Amino acid sequence: MKSVMTAKGVMRRLLSIVILAAAFQLNAVGAPEDTVKIIAHRGVKKFAPENTLPAIQKAIEMGIDYVEIDIRETSDGEIVLMHNSTVNATTNGSGAVSAITLEDIKKLDAGIKFGEKFKGTAVPTLREAFAIMQAKIGGYIDFKAGSPEKVVRIVEEFKMEDDVVVYGGMDKLLEIQKLNERIKVMPGIDNINQLKLLMKSMELKVVETSIDIVTKEYMEFANENGIMVFMDILGLSDNRTGMKRALKLRPYAIQTDHPDILLKVLQGKY
């Protein structure tokens, strides 16, 4: 005689399915491969001068999730985008960012060294960058030098507290977290032991690491504790093979100099 499943039996069966699904999700390492976020390092610097508005705009046009930008403070206290401590590498000028006023840094050409097409491109302020990023792309702020208070004030001014992560030295990160706990600070953590230690001293929501040093155990621990992992694949691993290796680890986001290639890899076209 066939047994008839009661309503209570149906509920037990459904509950078992839900529990199994939750367990599977908990044991997964990070995000599914097709939902991994893309970070354009210094903007899409393959097609436009790094750390400039055209490089950011290109990232937005391509549908990239985050743009990584480097920030420093001028001699008169303005926050601008510049990777190196001097303006020598990317502009037609010379000298330390910290020794130049905003007025003088705005006179420099940050595009001519990249190509004639970008002649006249200015060094942007963080405010100018946020003005085109707001509600269109997330910000990965590499905090090179400057005042944490000023950076927090600008983030708040553009209401981007939930749309940026800030990477930098621990002293700056702790100060930012103290000033506004909504802003996600992102320390660079190399191994699982460092990760466990740091969790005891601060509220950790997101971390930065490299594909060259990260382990599966690290990724599993971060995921189990609700920590987003932003993975750097820059350098020798920044290619199709490295991208696929990174995707298998399922980080929250991958930072690359080749977002166009990573887009194709994620779409199964390369």
JOFENVEN-V956544 format. One record per pair of residues at least 6 apart in sequence whose ideal C-beta (glycine too) atoms are under 7 Angstrom apart, sorted by the first residue. I is the first residue (numbers start at 1). J is the second residue. Records with the same first field share a line. If there is no record, write none. Layout:
I=J / J
This chain:
26=224
29=216 / 219 / 220 / 223 / 249 / 250
30=219 / 223 / 229 / 249 / 250 / 251 / 252
31=250 / 252
32=250
33=247 / 250
34=266
36=247 / 250 / 251 / 253 / 254 / 266
37=65 / 66 / 252 / 253
38=64 / 65 / 254 / 256 / 259 / 262 / 263
39=65 / 66 / 68 / 140 / 230 / 253 / 254 / 255 / 256
40=59 / 64 / 67 / 68 / 259
41=68 / 234 / 255 / 256 / 257
42=50 / 51 / 55 / 68 / 69 / 70 / 83
43=50 / 51 / 52 / 55 / 56 / 58 / 59 / 67
44=55 / 58 / 59 / 62 / 259
45=55 / 257
46=257 / 258
47=58
48=54 / 55 / 58 / 118
49=55 / 90 / 110 / 111 / 114 / 118 / 121
50=83 / 90
51=69 / 70 / 81 / 82 / 83
52=110 / 111 / 121 / 124
53=124 / 128 / 129 / 132
54=118 / 121
56=67 / 129 / 132 / 133
57=132
59=67 / 137 / 259
60=136 / 137
62=259 / 260 / 263
64=137 / 259
65=138 / 253
66=137 / 138 / 139 / 140 / 253
67=133 / 137 / 139 / 140
68=140 / 142 / 255
69=81 / 129 / 139 / 141 / 142
70=81 / 82 / 83 / 142 / 144
71=79 / 81 / 126 / 141 / 143 / 144 / 146 / 151
72=80 / 82 / 97 / 98 / 144 / 145 / 146
73=79 / 98 / 145 / 146 / 147
74=80 / 97 / 100 / 101 / 102 / 105
75=98 / 99 / 100 / 101
76=101 / 102
77=150
78=102 / 125
79=125 / 126 / 146 / 150 / 151 / 154
80=97 / 105 / 123 / 124 / 125 / 126
81=123 / 124 / 126 / 129
82=97 / 123
85=96 / 97
86=94 / 95 / 96 / 97
87=93 / 94 / 95 / 97 / 100 / 105 / 108
88=94
90=110 / 113
91=108 / 109 / 110 / 123
92=108 / 109 / 112
93=108
98=145
105=123
106=122 / 123
108=123
109=119 / 120 / 121
110=121 / 122 / 123
111=118 / 119 / 120 / 121
112=119
126=154
127=154
130=154 / 158 / 160
133=139
134=158 / 160
138=163 / 164
139=160 / 163 / 164
140=165 / 167
141=164 / 166 / 167
142=167 / 168
143=151 / 166 / 167 / 168 / 172
148=172 / 175 / 176 / 179
149=179
151=176
152=176 / 179 / 180 / 183
155=161 / 164 / 183
156=180
161=180 / 182 / 183
162=182
164=183
165=184 / 186 / 206 / 230
166=173 / 176 / 183 / 185 / 186
167=186 / 188 / 208
170=187
173=185 / 187
174=202
176=183 / 185
177=185 / 202 / 203
184=205 / 206
186=206 / 207 / 208 / 230
187=198 / 207
188=208 / 209
189=195 / 198 / 207 / 209
190=209 / 213
191=218
192=215 / 217 / 218 / 221
195=207 / 218 / 221 / 222
198=204
199=225
204=227
205=227 / 228
206=227 / 228 / 230
207=222 / 227 / 229
208=230 / 232
209=229 / 231
210=232
211=231 / 232 / 233 / 237 / 242 / 245 / 246
212=237
214=231 / 249
216=249
219=229 / 249 / 250
222=229
228=252
229=251 / 252
230=251 / 252 / 253 / 255
231=246 / 251 / 253 / 254 / 255
232=255
233=242 / 243 / 246 / 254 / 255 / 256
234=255 / 257
238=256 / 257 / 258
240=261 / 265 / 270
243=254 / 261 / 262 / 265
244=265
246=254
254=262
256=262
261=270
264=270
